[in-house]
């Protein structure tokens, strides 16, 4: 688990034919980290939305 440090907006597209939607993240919100790289993470927000996000936005536990 990780916690969002600062608010940011990410884009999500469920599949190649789906509309791209912007998803907001709020400080203090908990997210599940699936994978970590040098400067980025792959995380899940509330169910099935998967995002690649810069580590600077998260407090990793």
PDBQT receptor file of N, H, CA, C and O in Angstrom, charges set to zero:
ATOM      1  N   UNK A   1       0.842  -1.183   0.000  1.00  0.00    +0.000 N 
ATOM      2  CA  UNK A   1       0.000   0.000   0.000  1.00  0.00    +0.000 C 
ATOM      3  C   UNK A   1       0.883   1.241   0.000  1.00  0.00    +0.000 C 
ATOM      4  O   UNK A   1       2.025   1.228   0.460  1.00  0.00    +0.000 OA
ATOM      5  N   UNK A   2       0.315   2.296  -0.527  1.00  0.00    +0.000 N 
ATOM      6  H   UNK A   2      -0.612   2.307  -0.901  1.00  0.00    +0.000 HD
ATOM      7  CA  UNK A   2       0.990   3.584  -0.556  1.00  0.00    +0.000 C 
ATOM      8  C   UNK A   2      -0.065   4.670  -0.320  1.00  0.00    +0.000 C 
ATOM      9  O   UNK A   2      -1.264   4.437  -0.473  1.00  0.00    +0.000 OA
ATOM     10  N   UNK A   3       0.406   5.844   0.052  1.00  0.00    +0.000 N 
ATOM     11  H   UNK A   3       1.380   6.033   0.177  1.00  0.00    +0.000 HD
ATOM     12  CA  UNK A   3      -0.477   6.976   0.287  1.00  0.00    +0.000 C 
ATOM     13  C   UNK A   3      -0.082   8.104  -0.654  1.00  0.00    +0.000 C 
ATOM     14  O   UNK A   3       1.104   8.347  -0.876  1.00  0.00    +0.000 OA
ATOM     15  N   UNK A   4      -1.068   8.786  -1.203  1.00  0.00    +0.000 N 
ATOM     16  H   UNK A   4      -2.031   8.589  -1.022  1.00  0.00    +0.000 HD
ATOM     17  CA  UNK A   4      -0.823   9.912  -2.104  1.00  0.00    +0.000 C 
ATOM     18  C   UNK A   4      -0.312  11.091  -1.276  1.00  0.00    +0.000 C 
ATOM     19  O   UNK A   4      -0.947  11.482  -0.297  1.00  0.00    +0.000 OA
ATOM     20  N   UNK A   5       0.855  11.669  -1.672  1.00  0.00    +0.000 N 
ATOM     21  H   UNK A   5       1.371  11.352  -2.468  1.00  0.00    +0.000 HD
ATOM     22  CA  UNK A   5       1.440  12.817  -0.974  1.00  0.00    +0.000 C 
ATOM     23  C   UNK A   5       0.838  14.136  -1.424  1.00  0.00    +0.000 C 
ATOM     24  O   UNK A   5       0.511  14.989  -0.599  1.00  0.00    +0.000 OA
ATOM     25  N   UNK A   6       0.693  14.304  -2.733  1.00  0.00    +0.000 N 
ATOM     26  H   UNK A   6       0.959  13.612  -3.403  1.00  0.00    +0.000 HD
ATOM     27  CA  UNK A   6       0.149  15.549  -3.272  1.00  0.00    +0.000 C 
ATOM     28  C   UNK A   6      -0.853  15.231  -4.374  1.00  0.00    +0.000 C 
ATOM     29  O   UNK A   6      -0.721  14.236  -5.086  1.00  0.00    +0.000 OA
ATOM     30  N   UNK A   7      -1.836  16.076  -4.499  1.00  0.00    +0.000 N 
ATOM     31  H   UNK A   7      -1.943  16.885  -3.921  1.00  0.00    +0.000 HD
ATOM     32  CA  UNK A   7      -2.906  15.850  -5.480  1.00  0.00    +0.000 C 
ATOM     33  C   UNK A   7      -2.344  15.859  -6.903  1.00  0.00    +0.000 C 
ATOM     34  O   UNK A   7      -1.451  16.640  -7.233  1.00  0.00    +0.000 OA
ATOM     35  N   UNK A   8      -2.892  14.972  -7.732  1.00  0.00    +0.000 N 
ATOM     36  H   UNK A   8      -3.617  14.338  -7.464  1.00  0.00    +0.000 HD
ATOM     37  CA  UNK A   8      -2.541  14.948  -9.146  1.00  0.00    +0.000 C 
ATOM     38  C   UNK A   8      -3.675  14.296  -9.920  1.00  0.00    +0.000 C 
ATOM     39  O   UNK A   8      -4.567  13.683  -9.332  1.00  0.00    +0.000 OA
ATOM     40  N   UNK A   9      -3.638  14.429 -11.230  1.00  0.00    +0.000 N 
ATOM     41  H   UNK A   9      -2.914  14.927 -11.707  1.00  0.00    +0.000 HD
ATOM     42  CA  UNK A   9      -4.632  13.828 -12.110  1.00  0.00    +0.000 C 
ATOM     43  C   UNK A   9      -3.914  12.923 -13.099  1.00  0.00    +0.000 C 
ATOM     44  O   UNK A   9      -2.889  13.295 -13.671  1.00  0.00    +0.000 OA
ATOM     45  N   UNK A  10      -4.464  11.735 -13.294  1.00  0.00    +0.000 N 
ATOM     46  H   UNK A  10      -5.297  11.432 -12.830  1.00  0.00    +0.000 HD
ATOM     47  CA  UNK A  10      -3.910  10.774 -14.253  1.00  0.00    +0.000 C 
ATOM     48  C   UNK A  10      -4.990  10.421 -15.262  1.00  0.00    +0.000 C 
ATOM     49  O   UNK A  10      -6.177  10.615 -15.002  1.00  0.00    +0.000 OA
ATOM     50  N   UNK A  11      -4.584   9.906 -16.404  1.00  0.00    +0.000 N 
ATOM     51  H   UNK A  11      -3.619   9.748 -16.615  1.00  0.00    +0.000 HD
ATOM     52  CA  UNK A  11      -5.540   9.520 -17.445  1.00  0.00    +0.000 C 
ATOM     53  C   UNK A  11      -5.710   8.004 -17.448  1.00  0.00    +0.000 C 
ATOM     54  O   UNK A  11      -4.752   7.259 -17.241  1.00  0.00    +0.000 OA
ATOM     55  N   UNK A  12      -6.937   7.563 -17.686  1.00  0.00    +0.000 N 
ATOM     56  H   UNK A  12      -7.715   8.168 -17.855  1.00  0.00    +0.000 HD
ATOM     57  CA  UNK A  12      -7.262   6.138 -17.694  1.00  0.00    +0.000 C 
ATOM     58  C   UNK A  12      -8.054   5.799 -18.947  1.00  0.00    +0.000 C 
ATOM     59  O   UNK A  12      -8.964   6.530 -19.336  1.00  0.00    +0.000 OA
ATOM     60  N   UNK A  13      -7.698   4.680 -19.574  1.00  0.00    +0.000 N 
ATOM     61  H   UNK A  13      -6.958   4.086 -19.257  1.00  0.00    +0.000 HD
ATOM     62  CA  UNK A  13      -8.425   4.179 -20.739  1.00  0.00    +0.000 C 
ATOM     63  C   UNK A  13      -8.573   2.672 -20.559  1.00  0.00    +0.000 C 
ATOM     64  O   UNK A  13      -7.582   1.942 -20.586  1.00  0.00    +0.000 OA
ATOM     65  N   UNK A  14      -9.793   2.209 -20.377  1.00  0.00    +0.000 N 
ATOM     66  H   UNK A  14     -10.598   2.801 -20.355  1.00  0.00    +0.000 HD
ATOM     67  CA  UNK A  14     -10.063   0.803 -20.100  1.00  0.00    +0.000 C 
ATOM     68  C   UNK A  14      -9.646  -0.145 -21.210  1.00  0.00    +0.000 C 
ATOM     69  O   UNK A  14      -9.205  -1.262 -20.940  1.00  0.00    +0.000 OA
ATOM     70  N   UNK A  15      -9.781   0.292 -22.458  1.00  0.00    +0.000 N 
ATOM     71  H   UNK A  15     -10.139   1.199 -22.677  1.00  0.00    +0.000 HD
ATOM     72  CA  UNK A  15      -9.327  -0.481 -23.612  1.00  0.00    +0.000 C 
ATOM     73  C   UNK A  15      -9.136   0.488 -24.779  1.00  0.00    +0.000 C 
ATOM     74  O   UNK A  15      -9.428   1.676 -24.641  1.00  0.00    +0.000 OA
ATOM     75  N   UNK A  16      -8.663   0.013 -25.900  1.00  0.00    +0.000 N 
ATOM     76  H   UNK A  16      -8.426  -0.952 -26.012  1.00  0.00    +0.000 HD
ATOM     77  CA  UNK A  16      -8.323   0.904 -27.008  1.00  0.00    +0.000 C 
ATOM     78  C   UNK A  16      -9.524   1.618 -27.613  1.00  0.00    +0.000 C 
ATOM     79  O   UNK A  16      -9.360   2.649 -28.266  1.00  0.00    +0.000 OA
ATOM     80  N   UNK A  17     -10.721   1.094 -27.410  1.00  0.00    +0.000 N 
ATOM     81  H   UNK A  17     -10.854   0.257 -26.880  1.00  0.00    +0.000 HD
ATOM     82  CA  UNK A  17     -11.911   1.744 -27.960  1.00  0.00    +0.000 C 
ATOM     83  C   UNK A  17     -12.649   2.593 -26.932  1.00  0.00    +0.000 C 
ATOM     84  O   UNK A  17     -13.599   3.296 -27.275  1.00  0.00    +0.000 OA
ATOM     85  N   UNK A  18     -12.220   2.530 -25.678  1.00  0.00    +0.000 N 
ATOM     86  H   UNK A  18     -11.448   1.959 -25.400  1.00  0.00    +0.000 HD
ATOM     87  CA  UNK A  18     -12.878   3.290 -24.609  1.00  0.00    +0.000 C 
ATOM     88  C   UNK A  18     -12.408   4.741 -24.614  1.00  0.00    +0.000 C 
ATOM     89  O   UNK A  18     -11.317   5.061 -25.084  1.00  0.00    +0.000 OA
ATOM     90  N   UNK A  19     -13.245   5.586 -24.088  1.00  0.00    +0.000 N 
ATOM     91  H   UNK A  19     -14.131   5.325 -23.706  1.00  0.00    +0.000 HD
ATOM     92  CA  UNK A  19     -12.916   7.003 -23.949  1.00  0.00    +0.000 C 
ATOM     93  C   UNK A  19     -11.853   7.174 -22.859  1.00  0.00    +0.000 C 
ATOM     94  O   UNK A  19     -11.847   6.442 -21.870  1.00  0.00    +0.000 OA
ATOM     95  N   UNK A  20     -10.965   8.136 -23.048  1.00  0.00    +0.000 N 
ATOM     96  H   UNK A  20     -10.970   8.730 -23.852  1.00  0.00    +0.000 HD
ATOM     97  CA  UNK A  20      -9.954   8.453 -22.038  1.00  0.00    +0.000 C 
ATOM     98  C   UNK A  20     -10.599   9.370 -21.003  1.00  0.00    +0.000 C 
ATOM     99  O   UNK A  20     -11.194  10.392 -21.347  1.00  0.00    +0.000 OA
ATOM    100  N   UNK A  21     -10.472   8.991 -19.729  1.00  0.00    +0.000 N 
ATOM    101  H   UNK A  21      -9.989   8.161 -19.450  1.00  0.00    +0.000 HD
ATOM    102  CA  UNK A  21     -11.033   9.811 -18.652  1.00  0.00    +0.000 C 
ATOM    103  C   UNK A  21      -9.912  10.242 -17.715  1.00  0.00    +0.000 C 
ATOM    104  O   UNK A  21      -8.918   9.537 -17.542  1.00  0.00    +0.000 OA
ATOM    105  N   UNK A  22     -10.093  11.407 -17.118  1.00  0.00    +0.000 N 
ATOM    106  H   UNK A  22     -10.901  11.980 -17.259  1.00  0.00    +0.000 HD
ATOM    107  CA  UNK A  22      -9.132  11.898 -16.140  1.00  0.00    +0.000 C 
ATOM    108  C   UNK A  22      -9.602  11.481 -14.754  1.00  0.00    +0.000 C 
ATOM    109  O   UNK A  22     -10.775  11.636 -14.412  1.00  0.00    +0.000 OA
ATOM    110  N   UNK A  23      -8.678  10.953 -13.963  1.00  0.00    +0.000 N 
ATOM    111  H   UNK A  23      -7.726  10.828 -14.241  1.00  0.00    +0.000 HD
ATOM    112  CA  UNK A  23      -8.985  10.479 -12.621  1.00  0.00    +0.000 C 
ATOM    113  C   UNK A  23      -8.136  11.271 -11.638  1.00  0.00    +0.000 C 
ATOM    114  O   UNK A  23      -6.918  11.359 -11.790  1.00  0.00    +0.000 OA
ATOM    115  N   UNK A  24      -8.781  11.846 -10.634  1.00  0.00    +0.000 N 
ATOM    116  H   UNK A  24      -9.771  11.775 -10.511  1.00  0.00    +0.000 HD
ATOM    117  CA  UNK A  24      -8.082  12.656  -9.632  1.00  0.00    +0.000 C 
ATOM    118  C   UNK A  24      -7.662  11.815  -8.440  1.00  0.00    +0.000 C 
ATOM    119  O   UNK A  24      -8.384  10.916  -8.009  1.00  0.00    +0.000 OA
ATOM    120  N   UNK A  25      -6.498  12.118  -7.921  1.00  0.00    +0.000 N 
ATOM    121  H   UNK A  25      -5.912  12.849  -8.271  1.00  0.00    +0.000 HD
ATOM    122  CA  UNK A  25      -5.977  11.506  -6.709  1.00  0.00    +0.000 C 
ATOM    123  C   UNK A  25      -5.830  12.613  -5.666  1.00  0.00    +0.000 C 
ATOM    124  O   UNK A  25      -5.356  13.705  -5.981  1.00  0.00    +0.000 OA
ATOM    125  N   UNK A  26      -6.231  12.336  -4.436  1.00  0.00    +0.000 N 
ATOM    126  H   UNK A  26      -6.615  11.449  -4.180  1.00  0.00    +0.000 HD
ATOM    127  CA  UNK A  26      -6.203  13.328  -3.369  1.00  0.00    +0.000 C 
ATOM    128  C   UNK A  26      -5.162  12.963  -2.318  1.00  0.00    +0.000 C 
ATOM    129  O   UNK A  26      -4.900  11.781  -2.093  1.00  0.00    +0.000 OA
ATOM    130  N   UNK A  27      -4.561  13.973  -1.665  1.00  0.00    +0.000 N 
ATOM    131  H   UNK A  27      -4.774  14.932  -1.848  1.00  0.00    +0.000 HD
ATOM    132  CA  UNK A  27      -3.601  13.689  -0.599  1.00  0.00    +0.000 C 
ATOM    133  C   UNK A  27      -4.239  12.822   0.492  1.00  0.00    +0.000 C 
ATOM    134  O   UNK A  27      -5.377  13.058   0.898  1.00  0.00    +0.000 OA
ATOM    135  N   UNK A  28      -3.497  11.823   0.957  1.00  0.00    +0.000 N 
ATOM    136  H   UNK A  28      -2.573  11.631   0.627  1.00  0.00    +0.000 HD
ATOM    137  CA  UNK A  28      -3.984  10.936   2.001  1.00  0.00    +0.000 C 
ATOM    138  C   UNK A  28      -4.708   9.701   1.481  1.00  0.00    +0.000 C 
ATOM    139  O   UNK A  28      -4.971   8.769   2.241  1.00  0.00    +0.000 OA
ATOM    140  N   UNK A  29      -5.029   9.689   0.198  1.00  0.00    +0.000 N 
ATOM    141  H   UNK A  29      -4.816  10.446  -0.419  1.00  0.00    +0.000 HD
ATOM    142  CA  UNK A  29      -5.732   8.548  -0.401  1.00  0.00    +0.000 C 
ATOM    143  C   UNK A  29      -4.793   7.340  -0.467  1.00  0.00    +0.000 C 
ATOM    144  O   UNK A  29      -3.622   7.477  -0.818  1.00  0.00    +0.000 OA
ATOM    145  N   UNK A  30      -5.314   6.157  -0.127  1.00  0.00    +0.000 N 
ATOM    146  H   UNK A  30      -6.265   6.046   0.159  1.00  0.00    +0.000 HD
ATOM    147  CA  UNK A  30      -4.509   4.940  -0.190  1.00  0.00    +0.000 C 
ATOM    148  C   UNK A  30      -4.700   4.241  -1.533  1.00  0.00    +0.000 C 
ATOM    149  O   UNK A  30      -5.813   4.146  -2.049  1.00  0.00    +0.000 OA
ATOM    150  N   UNK A  31      -3.598   3.757  -2.083  1.00  0.00    +0.000 N 
ATOM    151  H   UNK A  31      -2.693   3.834  -1.664  1.00  0.00    +0.000 HD
ATOM    152  CA  UNK A  31      -3.605   3.023  -3.343  1.00  0.00    +0.000 C 
ATOM    153  C   UNK A  31      -2.739   1.778  -3.184  1.00  0.00    +0.000 C 
ATOM    154  O   UNK A  31      -1.877   1.724  -2.307  1.00  0.00    +0.000 OA
ATOM    155  N   UNK A  32      -2.968   0.791  -4.025  1.00  0.00    +0.000 N 
ATOM    156  H   UNK A  32      -3.668   0.836  -4.737  1.00  0.00    +0.000 HD
ATOM    157  CA  UNK A  32      -2.198  -0.454  -3.984  1.00  0.00    +0.000 C 
ATOM    158  C   UNK A  32      -1.129  -0.418  -5.064  1.00  0.00    +0.000 C 
ATOM    159  O   UNK A  32      -1.441  -0.232  -6.240  1.00  0.00    +0.000 OA
ATOM    160  N   UNK A  33       0.118  -0.591  -4.681  1.00  0.00    +0.000 N 
ATOM    161  H   UNK A  33       0.372  -0.742  -3.726  1.00  0.00    +0.000 HD
ATOM    162  CA  UNK A  33       1.245  -0.599  -5.625  1.00  0.00    +0.000 C 
ATOM    163  C   UNK A  33       1.466  -2.026  -6.119  1.00  0.00    +0.000 C 
ATOM    164  O   UNK A  33       1.640  -2.951  -5.326  1.00  0.00    +0.000 OA
ATOM    165  N   UNK A  34       1.456  -2.190  -7.435  1.00  0.00    +0.000 N 
ATOM    166  H   UNK A  34       1.314  -1.438  -8.080  1.00  0.00    +0.000 HD
ATOM    167  CA  UNK A  34       1.677  -3.501  -8.038  1.00  0.00    +0.000 C 
ATOM    168  C   UNK A  34       3.139  -3.747  -8.377  1.00  0.00    +0.000 C 
ATOM    169  O   UNK A  34       3.637  -4.863  -8.232  1.00  0.00    +0.000 OA
ATOM    170  N   UNK A  35       3.831  -2.690  -8.832  1.00  0.00    +0.000 N 
ATOM    171  H   UNK A  35       3.426  -1.783  -8.950  1.00  0.00    +0.000 HD
ATOM    172  CA  UNK A  35       5.215  -2.818  -9.306  1.00  0.00    +0.000 C 
ATOM    173  C   UNK A  35       5.920  -1.485  -9.109  1.00  0.00    +0.000 C 
ATOM    174  O   UNK A  35       5.307  -0.426  -9.243  1.00  0.00    +0.000 OA
ATOM    175  N   UNK A  36       7.204  -1.539  -8.793  1.00  0.00    +0.000 N 
ATOM    176  H   UNK A  36       7.702  -2.399  -8.685  1.00  0.00    +0.000 HD
ATOM    177  CA  UNK A  36       8.017  -0.323  -8.660  1.00  0.00    +0.000 C 
ATOM    178  C   UNK A  36       9.198  -0.387  -9.617  1.00  0.00    +0.000 C 
ATOM    179  O   UNK A  36       9.805  -1.440  -9.816  1.00  0.00    +0.000 OA
ATOM    180  N   UNK A  37       9.508   0.755 -10.201  1.00  0.00    +0.000 N 
ATOM    181  H   UNK A  37       9.015   1.611 -10.040  1.00  0.00    +0.000 HD
ATOM    182  CA  UNK A  37      10.697   0.918 -11.024  1.00  0.00    +0.000 C 
ATOM    183  C   UNK A  37      11.507   2.048 -10.417  1.00  0.00    +0.000 C 
ATOM    184  O   UNK A  37      11.206   2.494  -9.310  1.00  0.00    +0.000 OA
ATOM    185  N   UNK A  38      12.513   2.512 -11.107  1.00  0.00    +0.000 N 
ATOM    186  H   UNK A  38      12.757   2.149 -12.007  1.00  0.00    +0.000 HD
ATOM    187  CA  UNK A  38      13.393   3.555 -10.583  1.00  0.00    +0.000 C 
ATOM    188  C   UNK A  38      12.622   4.809 -10.182  1.00  0.00    +0.000 C 
ATOM    189  O   UNK A  38      12.741   5.257  -9.042  1.00  0.00    +0.000 OA
ATOM    190  N   UNK A  39      11.843   5.380 -11.080  1.00  0.00    +0.000 N 
ATOM    191  H   UNK A  39      11.746   5.016 -12.007  1.00  0.00    +0.000 HD
ATOM    192  CA  UNK A  39      11.146   6.642 -10.808  1.00  0.00    +0.000 C 
ATOM    193  C   UNK A  39       9.630   6.532 -10.861  1.00  0.00    +0.000 C 
ATOM    194  O   UNK A  39       8.934   7.515 -10.608  1.00  0.00    +0.000 OA
ATOM    195  N   UNK A  40       9.106   5.356 -11.185  1.00  0.00    +0.000 N 
ATOM    196  H   UNK A  40       9.671   4.557 -11.391  1.00  0.00    +0.000 HD
ATOM    197  CA  UNK A  40       7.661   5.197 -11.359  1.00  0.00    +0.000 C 
ATOM    198  C   UNK A  40       7.138   3.991 -10.605  1.00  0.00    +0.000 C 
ATOM    199  O   UNK A  40       7.894   3.122 -10.169  1.00  0.00    +0.000 OA
ATOM    200  N   UNK A  41       5.819   3.965 -10.464  1.00  0.00    +0.000 N 
ATOM    201  H   UNK A  41       5.205   4.671 -10.817  1.00  0.00    +0.000 HD
ATOM    202  CA  UNK A  41       5.140   2.804  -9.906  1.00  0.00    +0.000 C 
ATOM    203  C   UNK A  41       3.946   2.469 -10.780  1.00  0.00    +0.000 C 
ATOM    204  O   UNK A  41       3.434   3.317 -11.510  1.00  0.00    +0.000 OA
ATOM    205  N   UNK A  42       3.516   1.232 -10.698  1.00  0.00    +0.000 N 
ATOM    206  H   UNK A  42       3.932   0.543 -10.105  1.00  0.00    +0.000 HD
ATOM    207  CA  UNK A  42       2.268   0.805 -11.317  1.00  0.00    +0.000 C 
ATOM    208  C   UNK A  42       1.326   0.569 -10.149  1.00  0.00    +0.000 C 
ATOM    209  O   UNK A  42       1.633  -0.220  -9.256  1.00  0.00    +0.000 OA
ATOM    210  N   UNK A  43       0.184   1.243 -10.145  1.00  0.00    +0.000 N 
ATOM    211  H   UNK A  43      -0.066   1.884 -10.871  1.00  0.00    +0.000 HD
ATOM    212  CA  UNK A  43      -0.711   1.133  -9.008  1.00  0.00    +0.000 C 
ATOM    213  C   UNK A  43      -2.157   0.941  -9.431  1.00  0.00    +0.000 C 
ATOM    214  O   UNK A  43      -2.530   1.192 -10.577  1.00  0.00    +0.000 OA
ATOM    215  N   UNK A  44      -2.961   0.489  -8.474  1.00  0.00    +0.000 N 
ATOM    216  H   UNK A  44      -2.657   0.285  -7.544  1.00  0.00    +0.000 HD
ATOM    217  CA  UNK A  44      -4.388   0.277  -8.687  1.00  0.00    +0.000 C 
ATOM    218  C   UNK A  44      -5.143   1.207  -7.767  1.00  0.00    +0.000 C 
ATOM    219  O   UNK A  44      -4.827   1.331  -6.583  1.00  0.00    +0.000 OA
ATOM    220  N   UNK A  45      -6.152   1.863  -8.329  1.00  0.00    +0.000 N 
ATOM    221  H   UNK A  45      -6.409   1.763  -9.290  1.00  0.00    +0.000 HD
ATOM    222  CA  UNK A  45      -7.021   2.730  -7.537  1.00  0.00    +0.000 C 
ATOM    223  C   UNK A  45      -8.415   2.133  -7.524  1.00  0.00    +0.000 C 
ATOM    224  O   UNK A  45      -9.027   1.951  -8.577  1.00  0.00    +0.000 OA
ATOM    225  N   UNK A  46      -8.915   1.829  -6.347  1.00  0.00    +0.000 N 
ATOM    226  H   UNK A  46      -8.418   1.976  -5.492  1.00  0.00    +0.000 HD
ATOM    227  CA  UNK A  46     -10.297   1.388  -6.145  1.00  0.00    +0.000 C 
ATOM    228  C   UNK A  46     -10.776   0.382  -7.177  1.00  0.00    +0.000 C 
ATOM    229  O   UNK A  46     -11.636   0.690  -8.002  1.00  0.00    +0.000 OA
ATOM    230  N   UNK A  47     -10.231  -0.793  -7.131  1.00  0.00    +0.000 N 
ATOM    231  H   UNK A  47      -9.533  -1.043  -6.461  1.00  0.00    +0.000 HD
ATOM    232  CA  UNK A  47     -10.749  -1.849  -7.994  1.00  0.00    +0.000 C 
ATOM    233  C   UNK A  47      -9.886  -2.176  -9.175  1.00  0.00    +0.000 C 
ATOM    234  O   UNK A  47      -8.866  -2.851  -9.035  1.00  0.00    +0.000 OA
ATOM    235  N   UNK A  48     -10.287  -1.699 -10.368  1.00  0.00    +0.000 N 
ATOM    236  H   UNK A  48     -11.116  -1.151 -10.482  1.00  0.00    +0.000 HD
ATOM    237  CA  UNK A  48      -9.628  -2.184 -11.570  1.00  0.00    +0.000 C 
ATOM    238  C   UNK A  48      -8.925  -1.123 -12.405  1.00  0.00    +0.000 C 
ATOM    239  O   UNK A  48      -8.459  -1.429 -13.502  1.00  0.00    +0.000 OA
ATOM    240  N   UNK A  49      -8.834   0.100 -11.929  1.00  0.00    +0.000 N 
ATOM    241  H   UNK A  49      -9.213   0.348 -11.038  1.00  0.00    +0.000 HD
ATOM    242  CA  UNK A  49      -8.142   1.132 -12.707  1.00  0.00    +0.000 C 
ATOM    243  C   UNK A  49      -6.652   1.077 -12.384  1.00  0.00    +0.000 C 
ATOM    244  O   UNK A  49      -6.251   1.245 -11.233  1.00  0.00    +0.000 OA
ATOM    245  N   UNK A  50      -5.833   0.839 -13.417  1.00  0.00    +0.000 N 
ATOM    246  H   UNK A  50      -6.159   0.702 -14.353  1.00  0.00    +0.000 HD
ATOM    247  CA  UNK A  50      -4.386   0.695 -13.254  1.00  0.00    +0.000 C 
ATOM    248  C   UNK A  50      -3.698   1.904 -13.872  1.00  0.00    +0.000 C 
ATOM    249  O   UNK A  50      -4.062   2.348 -14.961  1.00  0.00    +0.000 OA
ATOM    250  N   UNK A  51      -2.695   2.435 -13.163  1.00  0.00    +0.000 N 
ATOM    251  H   UNK A  51      -2.400   2.075 -12.278  1.00  0.00    +0.000 HD
ATOM    252  CA  UNK A  51      -1.987   3.634 -13.603  1.00  0.00    +0.000 C 
ATOM    253  C   UNK A  51      -0.490   3.465 -13.416  1.00  0.00    +0.000 C 
ATOM    254  O   UNK A  51      -0.055   2.766 -12.501  1.00  0.00    +0.000 OA
ATOM    255  N   UNK A  52       0.307   4.099 -14.278  1.00  0.00    +0.000 N 
ATOM    256  H   UNK A  52      -0.046   4.666 -15.021  1.00  0.00    +0.000 HD
ATOM    257  CA  UNK A  52       1.735   4.280 -14.047  1.00  0.00    +0.000 C 
ATOM    258  C   UNK A  52       1.888   5.707 -13.540  1.00  0.00    +0.000 C 
ATOM    259  O   UNK A  52       1.474   6.661 -14.199  1.00  0.00    +0.000 OA
ATOM    260  N   UNK A  53       2.488   5.840 -12.362  1.00  0.00    +0.000 N 
ATOM    261  H   UNK A  53       2.825   5.065 -11.827  1.00  0.00    +0.000 HD
ATOM    262  CA  UNK A  53       2.558   7.130 -11.678  1.00  0.00    +0.000 C 
ATOM    263  C   UNK A  53       3.981   7.370 -11.191  1.00  0.00    +0.000 C 
ATOM    264  O   UNK A  53       4.655   6.441 -10.746  1.00  0.00    +0.000 OA
ATOM    265  N   UNK A  54       4.433   8.609 -11.274  1.00  0.00    +0.000 N 
ATOM    266  H   UNK A  54       3.885   9.364 -11.635  1.00  0.00    +0.000 HD
ATOM    267  CA  UNK A  54       5.754   8.963 -10.737  1.00  0.00    +0.000 C 
ATOM    268  C   UNK A  54       5.755   8.773  -9.225  1.00  0.00    +0.000 C 
ATOM    269  O   UNK A  54       4.776   9.088  -8.548  1.00  0.00    +0.000 OA
ATOM    270  N   UNK A  55       6.867   8.254  -8.706  1.00  0.00    +0.000 N 
ATOM    271  H   UNK A  55       7.661   7.998  -9.256  1.00  0.00    +0.000 HD
ATOM    272  CA  UNK A  55       6.999   8.010  -7.264  1.00  0.00    +0.000 C 
ATOM    273  C   UNK A  55       6.896   9.290  -6.442  1.00  0.00    +0.000 C 
ATOM    274  O   UNK A  55       6.507   9.237  -5.275  1.00  0.00    +0.000 OA
ATOM    275  N   UNK A  56       7.235  10.428  -7.020  1.00  0.00    +0.000 N 
ATOM    276  H   UNK A  56       7.551  10.471  -7.967  1.00  0.00    +0.000 HD
ATOM    277  CA  UNK A  56       7.233  11.671  -6.247  1.00  0.00    +0.000 C 
ATOM    278  C   UNK A  56       5.833  12.007  -5.705  1.00  0.00    +0.000 C 
ATOM    279  O   UNK A  56       5.723  12.798  -4.769  1.00  0.00    +0.000 OA
ATOM    280  N   UNK A  57       4.791  11.443  -6.253  1.00  0.00    +0.000 N 
ATOM    281  H   UNK A  57       4.880  10.800  -7.014  1.00  0.00    +0.000 HD
ATOM    282  CA  UNK A  57       3.426  11.707  -5.802  1.00  0.00    +0.000 C 
ATOM    283  C   UNK A  57       2.995  10.806  -4.649  1.00  0.00    +0.000 C 
ATOM    284  O   UNK A  57       1.914  10.998  -4.092  1.00  0.00    +0.000 OA
ATOM    285  N   UNK A  58       3.820   9.827  -4.281  1.00  0.00    +0.000 N 
ATOM    286  H   UNK A  58       4.699   9.672  -4.733  1.00  0.00    +0.000 HD
ATOM    287  CA  UNK A  58       3.404   8.816  -3.306  1.00  0.00    +0.000 C 
ATOM    288  C   UNK A  58       4.342   8.726  -2.122  1.00  0.00    +0.000 C 
ATOM    289  O   UNK A  58       5.535   9.013  -2.222  1.00  0.00    +0.000 OA
ATOM    290  N   UNK A  59       3.769   8.316  -0.989  1.00  0.00    +0.000 N 
ATOM    291  H   UNK A  59       2.800   8.083  -0.909  1.00  0.00    +0.000 HD
ATOM    292  CA  UNK A  59       4.558   7.900   0.179  1.00  0.00    +0.000 C 
ATOM    293  C   UNK A  59       4.456   6.390   0.190  1.00  0.00    +0.000 C 
ATOM    294  O   UNK A  59       3.398   5.832   0.482  1.00  0.00    +0.000 OA
ATOM    295  N   UNK A  60       5.553   5.733  -0.127  1.00  0.00    +0.000 N 
ATOM    296  H   UNK A  60       6.412   6.187  -0.364  1.00  0.00    +0.000 HD
ATOM    297  CA  UNK A  60       5.560   4.275  -0.194  1.00  0.00    +0.000 C 
ATOM    298  C   UNK A  60       5.824   3.708   1.193  1.00  0.00    +0.000 C 
ATOM    299  O   UNK A  60       6.686   4.203   1.919  1.00  0.00    +0.000 OA
ATOM    300  N   UNK A  61       5.077   2.664   1.563  1.00  0.00    +0.000 N 
ATOM    301  H   UNK A  61       4.376   2.262   0.974  1.00  0.00    +0.000 HD
ATOM    302  CA  UNK A  61       5.267   2.059   2.879  1.00  0.00    +0.000 C 
ATOM    303  C   UNK A  61       5.984   0.743   2.801  1.00  0.00    +0.000 C 
ATOM    304  O   UNK A  61       6.220   0.107   3.828  1.00  0.00    +0.000 OA
TER     305      UNK A  61
